[in-house]
Amino acid sequence: MQAVDSEVLNQVNTWLQAGESCWLATVVQTWGSSPRPVGSLLACDRAGHIVGSLSGGCVEDDLLEKLTRGELAAEQAQFFQYGVTTEETEKLGLPCGGHLYIVVEPVTSNAQYLDHFAHLNERLVQRRCVERTVDLKSRSFSHRDVDTHLPLEWQADDEVLIHTYGPRYQLFIIGAGMVSKYLADMAKNLDYDVTVCDPRDHLIADFDVPGVHLVTDMPDDAVKKHAADPSSAIVALTHDPRIDDMGLMEALKTDAFYIGAMGSTRTSASRRERLAALDLSPTEIAGLHAPIGLPIGSKTPPEIAIAILAEITAVRQHQLAAALEQLTEIGARTASSAG
């Protein structure tokens, strides 16, 4: 989930807690070029305050006008299309050939919605996933806690929206050195929530990358507190085994989707021996990516940062593909049993 979409859900919850009604719009499908991806969120209240974005163009203004005039989603969730005609595409500033399909829901401050959105936000605060289902025909909505983030599903014939909300991907960096600075800056541009941990106060004080969470806890405590979830990647970059190993021995026991450590092949072999002596199992140690990063011949700090992010991206995509394949197999078995 991107940062702006998390802000949308938080704002919806805030409005509801204050007794205010609002609308929630979700991008369920796009054709051609689209400034915002499927799953993007926008919310607005009856006073015209908007949080989030659907297109980055004039769609937001047009949608707000339709909502406040009662022309769209006045009493129930509704599917709506933008960019149906060339004239509309040009008027709204959509990219060439762009179509934008959205579901818009009126959200009222009643007990059911209050509990619903409070739970969604609680799951995000806990850095856990939650699946939300909206059935337009039956005018119903529900949620269930899940372990894996899957792509949005829009069942056009049945008018059912299934959308998994999950925490932003986090990059948890142990060590506040030069490589960490390049890595943190690059990761922010990929919409990671970046945390840098280093118990050496003077290095944290000199870490000047804006928008990064800085902590001076010991790395094992910090990992347990901030990064023990499936949406976190943990990297150890200090070159000091007293610090790196402390963080890794805890990281390798977590659900983090990626754990890596910087060092040569020889250094990495020695690290694995030390971790084994610390009673980590072979299975846990096998989850360590070391030497860290894709082997692109990186030498300089920015090149090393690129290699690390490339490997983290590859692992993310592989895990997502595996989850989708498993879901497809389950669906096929279910359909076979029903037949």
N, C-alpha and C positions, 0 to 999 in steps of 0.2 A: 504494500500500500504506500502510495506517495504521500509526502508530508501534507500537501494541500488537502488531500482526501481525508486524512485523519483529522485535520482541523475542521472539516465540514461536519463530521459525525459529532465531534466535541461541541460544536456550536449548536447543532440540532438538540443535543441533550441539554445544553444550557438554556436554550429558548423554552423547551418543554418544562424544565424545572422552574422556570419563571412564570409558567402558566400561559405561554405564548404558542400559538399555532404557527406552522410553517409548511413549506413544501420541500421535498427532496427529489432531485432529478438525477438519474443514472444513465450514462451512455451505455447502451446495450449492444449496439452494432454500428459499424462505419463502413462506408464504401469509398474507394478512392482515397485521396489525401485527407488526413484529419489531424489537427493540431494536438488533440488530446486523445489518449487511448481508451479502448473499451474498459468500462469500470470506473471511469472518472465521475466525480460527484460534484453537485452544486446544490446549495440550499439557500432559500430566501424566506424572509418573514413577510408579514402582511404590510409592514412599513416600507418594504422595498430594499432592505439590507441584504446583500448577496455575499455568500462565502463560497469559494471554490470556482470552478470553471468547466465549461463544456467544450468551448471551441477557441477561446482567446479572441473572438471577433464580436460581431453584433448579435449573435444568437442569444446571448445572455439578456440583452436589452429587450429583444423581441419576446423571449420567454417570460420575463418579468411582466411585460405589458399584458400578455395573454392571461397570466395567472391572476394579476390584480383586477383585471376586468371580468374574471369569472368565465373566461372562454375555454379554459383548460384545467383539468383535474380539480374541478370545483368541489366535488363530493367524493370522488373515488379515484384510485390510481388509473392512469391512462397512458397508452402508448402513443408516441407522436413522432413524426418524421420531418426532418429539415433537409432542404436541398432536393426536393422532388422535381422542381422545374429549374431550368437554366436561370430564369429571372430571379427566383428566390435565392439560388446559389450566389448570384452576383450581388443581390441586395444585402445578404447577410455576411458577405465577405468570406464564404467558405472557399477553400482551395479548389482548383479546377477539378470538376468531376466529383467533388466531395458530397457525400450524403451522411447525415447524422441521425441515428435513431435513438430515441430516449424513452425512458419510463419516468413519469412524474407522479409523485404521491403526495396527497395532502396529509399532513401529520398533525394530529390534534393532541392537546395536553390532557389526555385521559390516562387512567391507570395502566391500561394495556401498553400504550405507546411509551409511557414513562418507564415502566419496567423493562420494556424491550430495548430502548436505546441506552438505558443505564447499563444493561448487561453488555451490550455491544462495546461501549466505551470501557467497561471494566476489563473485558477480555483484551482490549488493545493496550491498556495500561499494564496488564500482566504479560504483555508480549506473547499472546496466544491468539489462535485463529478462531473465528466464529462464522458459521454459514447462515446466511439470511435468505429466506424464500418469500417472495411476494407473488400471490396468485390474483391476477387482475379480475378474472371472471368471478371468483368466489369472494372477492374483496377481503382476503385474509392475508396475514403475514405471520411468520414464525422465525425462530432461530434455533440452532443447535451447535454445541461446541464441537470442533473438529481439530485434528492434529496437523492437517496438511492444507496449504493454500493451493486452490485449483482455479483455473480461469473461469471467468463469468460465463454462465449458461443462460441463454434467452431462448425459451421454447415458444416460438412465434405462434404456432397453431393453438396451443393451449393458453397462451399469454401468461407464462410463468417465468419469473426471474429468479435465478439462483446465483447468489453473489457471496463469495467468501471474502470476509474482511480479515486482514492480518496485519501484524505490526510492520513498520518499516524495517527493511533489512538493516542490521547494525554491523558495523565494523569496529571491533574492540581491539585496540592496539596496545600491546605491552611495550613500553619504551618510548621516550620522547626525543629520539635522535633525528638526524637529517632524513633518513629514509621515511621515517614516520611522518614527517612534515609533508613530503611529496605525496605519500600514500593517502594521508588524511584529506589533502586538498583535492586530489583526483577522485577519491571515493565520494566526497560531497557532491561533485558534479554528476555522479551516478545515483544520486538521491539516497545514499547511505546515511544513516544516523551514526556519527562517528564519536567514539569515546577513546580517549588516550589515558592510559594508566601508567604512572611511574612513581615509585616511592621516593625518588630523589627530587626534593622540592625545587632545587635550583633549575633543573631541566624543565619541569612543568612551568615554572615562572617564565622561562624563555620561549615557550611553545606559542608562537604567534599566529597560528592558523585560526581565522575567525570561524565561529559557528561550530566549534568542537567542544564536547564535554571533557573536562579535565578532572582527573581524580588522583589523589596521592596515597590511596590505600595500598596495602600490600596486595600483589596481583592475585593471589589465591582468594582472598576475601572479596576483591573487586569482581572477579569472574563470577563467583557465586551470587553476588548481589546484582550485577548488571548484564550478564551475558550467558546465562545458563538456559538458553531457549533455542528452538530450531531455526529461528530467523537471524541468528548471530553468527558471524565469522570472527574467529579469534586468532590473532597473529602475534608472535613473540619476536621482537626485533632489537633487544638491547645488546646482544652479544655477551651478556653477563649471565652465566648459567645459574647463579644464585637467585637472580630475578626471573629469568625466563622459565627455568624449571619449576619454580614455585607456582607460576601461573599455569604452566602446561599440565602439571600433575592434577590440577583441579579441572582445567578445561577439557581434558580427555575423558572426564567422567560426566560431562554435560551432554545436552542434545544439540550443541552448536553444529551447524551444517558444514563448517570448515574450520580446521585448526592447523596452523602452520608455524614453522619456526625458521628463522634465517640462520644460515651457516653452511659451510662446505659439506661435502659428502662425508669426510672423516669426522667433522664436528657433529654432524647429524647422527652418525653411528655411535659416537660416544654418548650423545644425549639419550639415545634409545636405551643404552646400557644403564645409564643413571636412572632413567624412569622405571626400568624393570626392577632396579634395586629399591625403588620407592614403592614397590608392591603394586604397580600398575600391571594389568593383565596384558598378554600379547594382543588380544583383540582391541583393547583400548589404545595401545601403542601403535597399532596398525592404522589408526585413524589420523595419525600425524603426517602432514605434508612437509617433508624436510629431506633435502633442501627445498625451500619454499619457492613457489612461482613456476611458471612455465619456462622450459629451458630455451630462452631466446638469446642467450649470450649476453645477458645484461651485466653491466659493470658499474655504471654510475647510479647514484641514488634515484633519479627519476626513472631510469630504465628498470631498476629493481622493482620500483613501485608499479610500473606497467605490468611486469611479469607476474607480480602477486595478484593484482586485480584481474588479470586475464585468467589465471588459474581459478580464482574464486568464482568468476563468471561462468567458467566451464563447468565447475562442480554444481553450481546453482541450476544451470540449464539441464544437466544430466539428471539431477534429482527430480526436477519438474517433469521431464520426459518419462522417467520411471513411474512417477505417481500417476500420470495420465494413462500410461500403458496398463497399470494395475487397475485403474478405474474402468478402463475399457473392457478388460478381461472379466471383471466382476459383473459389468453390465451384460456382457455376452452370456455368462453363465446363468444370470438371473432370467434373461430372455429365453434361454434354452429350457430351463426348468419350468417356466410358465407355459412354454409350448408343449 
